[in-house]
Amino acid sequence: MPEAIETILNRRSIRRFTPEPVDHESLITLLKAAMAAPTACNSQPWEFIVVTEPEVLAHIRQKLIFARYNAPAAIVVCGNPDIANNVEGRRHWEQDCSAATENILLAAAGLGLGAVWIGVHPYPSKIKPVAEVLGIPENVIPLCMVYVGHPDETKPPSNRYNEHRIYWQCYEPRKRKAKIKNAKYT
């Protein structure tokens, strides 16, 4: 199996980290991977905030109960429709920033780092505290935050392949229902 496919299939959300810091070069590699993501009409409507200061990370954890993991670094992926290269970029910033986020997660796995995606957008109750802590202006929207660090846990690969969610040539929900109804579970 090609190494890239193996990395994709082995990537898991890691929520426990060692205290060892992530080196600057690795963080730059993650950002390069993020910016290599596909974007609508090459619009690149993203900006990134890298947080490694323990006090700032602690402040984020204090404000967001869903983000209380002990990672030594975080990358906040933000959409800025104002800097998009074209109109399509302004319309597709969420998809573009999501692709960048997935690249960060895969690159982290490829580097032997652990990472977990923390959703922020579209919830004002999550956007506001992140924006306040990090000084993000109103026209820039934090889509998510990715905690990154050296993993303090291991997880086996996950197999989420489900043939019942695949259709060939057209969507066929009736056939799906019949397959599920007639399936024999052991």
Secondary structure in CASP SS format (residue, H / E / C, confidence):
PFRMAT SS
TARGET T0000
AUTHOR 0000-0000-0000
METHOD secondary structure of the structure
MODEL  1
M C 1.00
P C 1.00
E H 1.00
A H 1.00
I H 1.00
E H 1.00
T H 1.00
I H 1.00
L H 1.00
N H 1.00
R C 1.00
R C 1.00
S E 1.00
I C 1.00
R C 1.00
R C 1.00
F E 1.00
T C 1.00
P C 1.00
E C 1.00
P C 1.00
V C 1.00
D C 1.00
H H 1.00
E H 1.00
S H 1.00
L H 1.00
I H 1.00
T H 1.00
L H 1.00
L H 1.00
K H 1.00
A H 1.00
A H 1.00
M H 1.00
A C 1.00
A C 1.00
P C 1.00
T C 1.00
A H 1.00
C H 1.00
N H 1.00
S C 1.00
Q C 1.00
P C 1.00
W E 1.00
E E 1.00
F E 1.00
I E 1.00
V E 1.00
V E 1.00
T C 1.00
E C 1.00
P H 1.00
E H 1.00
V H 1.00
L H 1.00
A H 1.00
H H 1.00
I H 1.00
R H 1.00
Q H 1.00
K H 1.00
L C 1.00
I H 1.00
F H 1.00
A H 1.00
R C 1.00
Y C 1.00
N C 1.00
A C 1.00
P C 1.00
A E 1.00
A E 1.00
I E 1.00
V E 1.00
V E 1.00
C E 1.00
G E 1.00
N C 1.00
P H 1.00
D H 1.00
I H 1.00
A C 1.00
N C 1.00
N C 1.00
V H 1.00
E H 1.00
G H 1.00
R H 1.00
R H 1.00
H C 1.00
W H 1.00
E H 1.00
Q H 1.00
D H 1.00
C H 1.00
S H 1.00
A H 1.00
A H 1.00
T H 1.00
E H 1.00
N H 1.00
I H 1.00
L H 1.00
L H 1.00
A H 1.00
A H 1.00
A H 1.00
G H 1.00
L C 1.00
G C 1.00
L C 1.00
G E 1.00
A E 1.00
V E 1.00
W E 1.00
I E 1.00
G E 1.00
V C 1.00
H C 1.00
P C 1.00
Y C 1.00
P H 1.00
S H 1.00
K H 1.00
I H 1.00
K H 1.00
P H 1.00
V H 1.00
A H 1.00
E H 1.00
V H 1.00
L H 1.00
G C 1.00
I C 1.00
P C 1.00
E C 1.00
N C 1.00
V C 1.00
I E 1.00
P E 1.00
L E 1.00
C E 1.00
M E 1.00
V E 1.00
Y E 1.00
V E 1.00
G E 1.00
H C 1.00
P E 1.00
D C 1.00
E C 1.00
T C 1.00
K C 1.00
P C 1.00
P C 1.00
S C 1.00
N C 1.00
R C 1.00
Y C 1.00
N C 1.00
E H 1.00
H H 1.00
R H 1.00
I C 1.00
Y C 1.00
W C 1.00
Q C 1.00
C C 1.00
Y C 1.00
E C 1.00
P H 1.00
R H 1.00
K H 1.00
R H 1.00
K H 1.00
A H 1.00
K H 1.00
I H 1.00
K H 1.00
N H 1.00
A C 1.00
K C 1.00
Y C 1.00
T C 1.00
END
